[in-house]
Amino acid sequence: MSSLIVDVAGLTVELGANPVLRDLELAVEQGEIVAVVGPNGSGKSTLLRCLAGLQPPTSGTVRVFGAEPADDAAFWRSVALLGDEPAWYPGLTAREHLELMGAVHAEARMTVESALEVFALAERADAPPLNLSTGQRQRLCLAATLLRPSTLLLLDEPERGLDAGFRVRLARLLEEYADEGGTVVMATHDETLAGAARQVSPTGVTA
Ligand SMILES: Nc1ncnc2c1ncn2[C@@H]1O[C@H](COP(=O)(O)OP(=O)(O)OP(=O)(O)O)[C@@H](O)[C@H]1O
């Protein structure tokens, strides 16, 4: 059985008249951690959106788990995406947001209490997300993403707002995820995260 989780061939994306990705090739094996690195506007988020089935290619093929990514329930049972900050439910605390995530996924990867510990949120668990600091809110987003059952993580700038210590901790958490057989593709500007990963560029040149 192929262990190829992501298989991108000849991917070209034009947004408006703007050529964003051109003839991109990318193969990611199970258990790999891949960092998509490059300057602002080079197409990192666009590539992640293609992998998540949220951006159709202009030409070329994108295969995730052997099929074209589809923005449907079956796809999202295996894939967890960290993108922009979500809309938070009014009146719910940080803990309750994680409980909600746990309640809708029968086989959560960790309990709410351990997610609060791992993401250093236990002391602020009873605060609504909008009363958390930027970095704490990002840790809550990460907690929700990693609590969900998944075997492929797509992370767009997971380092946003995190202090240096937590970036190191996040790199370890991603290594643990990969050691358990998961696969990670992230867009990042962070040297710690990129340094612990195979680096690729959205322009197709290996960094
Ligand atoms: N809807 C759109 N229409 C036209 N061009 C767009 C659209 N969305 C993004 N772009 C352009 O596509 C290019 C790639 O954007 P993308 O967000 O993928 O870059 P990035 O590498 O993730 O950047 P950053 O490091 O700033 O997050 C940029 O030049 C951007 O201005």
The ligand as an SDF file (V2000), in Angstrom:
LIG
                    3D

 31 33  0  0  0  0  0  0  0  0999 V2000
   -8.5420   36.2240   -3.8600 N   0  0  0  0  0  0  0  0  0  0  0  0
   -7.3750   36.5990   -4.4210 C   0  0  0  0  0  0  0  0  0  0  0  0
   -7.3580   37.1950   -5.6310 N   0  0  0  0  0  0  0  0  0  0  0  0
   -6.1860   37.5610   -6.2230 C   0  0  0  0  0  0  0  0  0  0  0  0
   -4.9810   37.3500   -5.6530 N   0  0  0  0  0  0  0  0  0  0  0  0
   -4.9510   36.7700   -4.4440 C   0  0  0  0  0  0  0  0  0  0  0  0
   -6.1380   36.3500   -3.7650 C   0  0  0  0  0  0  0  0  0  0  0  0
   -5.7840   35.7910   -2.5880 N   0  0  0  0  0  0  0  0  0  0  0  0
   -4.4450   35.8560   -2.5350 C   0  0  0  0  0  0  0  0  0  0  0  0
   -3.9340   36.4490   -3.6350 N   0  0  0  0  0  0  0  0  0  0  0  0
   -2.5170   36.6810   -3.9620 C   0  0  0  0  0  0  0  0  0  0  0  0
   -1.9190   35.4110   -4.1110 O   0  0  0  0  0  0  0  0  0  0  0  0
   -0.5640   35.4680   -3.6860 C   0  0  0  0  0  0  0  0  0  0  0  0
   -0.3050   34.3130   -2.6990 C   0  0  0  0  0  0  0  0  0  0  0  0
   -1.0220   34.5250   -1.5030 O   0  0  0  0  0  0  0  0  0  0  0  0
   -0.8520   33.5310   -0.2650 P   0  0  0  0  0  0  0  0  0  0  0  0
   -1.7760   34.0250    0.8150 O   0  0  0  0  0  0  0  0  0  0  0  0
   -0.9960   32.1400   -0.7220 O   0  0  0  0  0  0  0  0  0  0  0  0
    0.6830   33.8100    0.1310 O   0  0  0  0  0  0  0  0  0  0  0  0
    1.5120   33.3410    1.4080 P   0  0  0  0  0  0  0  0  0  0  0  0
    2.7880   32.7760    0.9170 O   0  0  0  0  0  0  0  0  0  0  0  0
    0.6760   32.4600    2.2780 O   0  0  0  0  0  0  0  0  0  0  0  0
    1.7780   34.7330    2.1320 O   0  0  0  0  0  0  0  0  0  0  0  0
    2.0310   35.1220    3.6820 P   0  0  0  0  0  0  0  0  0  0  0  0
    3.4440   34.6920    4.0300 O   0  0  0  0  0  0  0  0  0  0  0  0
    1.9050   36.6210    3.6520 O   0  0  0  0  0  0  0  0  0  0  0  0
    0.9620   34.4690    4.5090 O   0  0  0  0  0  0  0  0  0  0  0  0
   -0.3580   36.8620   -3.1000 C   0  0  0  0  0  0  0  0  0  0  0  0
    0.3150   37.6380   -4.0760 O   0  0  0  0  0  0  0  0  0  0  0  0
   -1.7590   37.3540   -2.8490 C   0  0  0  0  0  0  0  0  0  0  0  0
   -1.7970   38.7600   -2.9360 O   0  0  0  0  0  0  0  0  0  0  0  0
  1  2  1  0
  2  3  1  0
  2  7  2  0
  3  4  2  0
  4  5  1  0
  5  6  2  0
  6  7  1  0
  6 10  1  0
  7  8  1  0
  8  9  2  0
  9 10  1  0
 10 11  1  0
 11 12  1  0
 11 30  1  0
 12 13  1  0
 13 14  1  0
 13 28  1  0
 14 15  1  0
 15 16  1  0
 16 17  2  0
 16 18  1  0
 16 19  1  0
 19 20  1  0
 20 21  2  0
 20 22  1  0
 20 23  1  0
 23 24  1  0
 24 25  2  0
 24 26  1  0
 24 27  1  0
 28 29  1  0
 28 30  1  0
 30 31  1  0
M  END
$$$$
